[in-house]
């Protein structure tokens, strides 16, 4: 009877214990030996792939990885790090002073004012511990319930303006996530604001507490999200130092390979961090050299669109929208979902397109091949960080050029155009004759380094058409719908000014050196010497060796509406492909689809001739 009771109790202990395993051995004569073995903490939503401990060779490869990273400036000097800590300390003191001043103005009790608090939190690369030399700091100002957002953008803004160390101060109050941007003693800082439903803000406040989201407006929830996600990531990795070194290597690799940009449809910093964190969970005892290799192994074989999750999503009953394809139909179309671990869970990669996913998966596979060689001591880490020549990779490119009359207007205009380039990539992907549109995340200055011009380059792969002749590839609507979107938003947000323009050009590989700075193009072979002319108000010819071009002027009032078509015959041994753009100047305040349709009809009626020239596929 007693023996049965003992077995019952031990059975319950075994199933309730999550951190230890009890092994029972019956030794006879009613004696039970109990052996307690410690189990490692479980990370992630699945069991680890391997618990193998690092070998001496792994440690040596990690040392070599550190050495390979140093020339790229990914490690900050100790003095610079201390300077950042000092600047954040000053900023934190300013926040506390400001909140006390606001509290006094609002006649709060003296006892409450003394302990009202307020705090600066950091997030992003600085909080993760992977910031590079000269990188900015993402910060969050957390205030108690009696401090309004309007106070932050008025009295705190004025307080910052009074500080001698503060330069380039600007407020972006109407942004999706409102922010104050500044340079504090030479360090760029972006400060968000969140008001919590608390009377005071204690120093020990943990922003991961979901209860803090109760009764908050959506802007405060968005502002808190960065800190909450960053803190969750750090709590969900087995070894923070191994995670950090691995993330430094992966971020450098992604930037060198032109796949680091959330806004253009690749992955941003938080997405790369989550992929590395998932790798760490699957190989919890591995050092950085092994983790880099396993990163490429895991994600070159990942079956997208299966989501990457660091933890099981939790429901907090706060009625906030979370990523859930079972409930939200649009979530089912996300191509490469990487889900943030903090409530409300979101997909950090909703901008990824078919082309950008294809490019990234190919890079994962190439990264695996290179790290396979490194693991076998057949290659050095420097090979992983060699930048591929984007401008030799494709035979055809589309060059976008954004221009504005002044430098100040140009900064705003470029920001808007860049945020919409992924729409153009999506349009091109839908074209039946295009298999890939790869935008280079790096932008370039315009002719003669003019600060009122910025260029982006998109590599294009056309489908190889068997047995077809004189095939027409019309990109007019693809580009026109993109420019329509940009102009409509510029007008609706009241940022549009006359002479803000977008120009699109189809360019052959051998002609890129005529448009881009010399240091960008590696001149591996003799280039074409044909001249390049940019469009002006009196010229519609933007052709490069006869290639097609399209300039969409600003939607200002013009005296008439007219259209002209340019085309280029792209020759290969089996087929002829003509790429067409239609140039439109519209008298309305937006370049509309109806105007385009009328212009096309007018072209057919008047039988306007097109210019053609050849280039090999």
Secondary structure, 3 states (H helix, E strand, C coil): CHHHHHHHHHHHHHHHCCCEEEEEEEEECCEEEEEEEECCCCCCCCCCCCCCCCCHHHHHHHHHHHHHHHCCCCCCCHHHHHHHHHHHHHHHHHHHHHHHHHHHHCCCCHHHHHCCECEEEEEHHHHHCCCCCCCCEEEEEEECCCCCHHHHHHHHHHHHHCCCCEEEEEEECCCCCCEEEEEECCEEEEEEEEECCCCCECCCCCCCCHHHHCCCCHHHHHHHHHHHHHHHHHHCCCCHHHHHHHHHHHHHHHHHCCCECCCCCCECHHHHHHHHHHHHHHCCCCCHHHHHHHHHHHHHCCCCCCCECCCCCCCCCCCCCCCCCCCCHHHHHCCCCEECCCCCCCECCCCCCHHHHHHHHHHHHHHHHHHHHHHCCCCCHHHCCCCCCHHHHCCEEEEEEEECCCHHHHHHHHHHHHHHHHHHHHHHHHCCCEEEEEECCCCEECHHHCCCEEEEEEEEEECCCCCCCCEEEECHHHHHHHHHHHHHHHHHCCCCCCCCEEEEEEEEHHHHHHCCCCCCCCCCCCCCCCCCCCCECCECCCCCCCCCEEEECCCCCCCCCEEEEEEEEEECCCCEEEEEEEEEECCCCCCCHHHHHHHHHHHHHHCCCCCCCEEEC
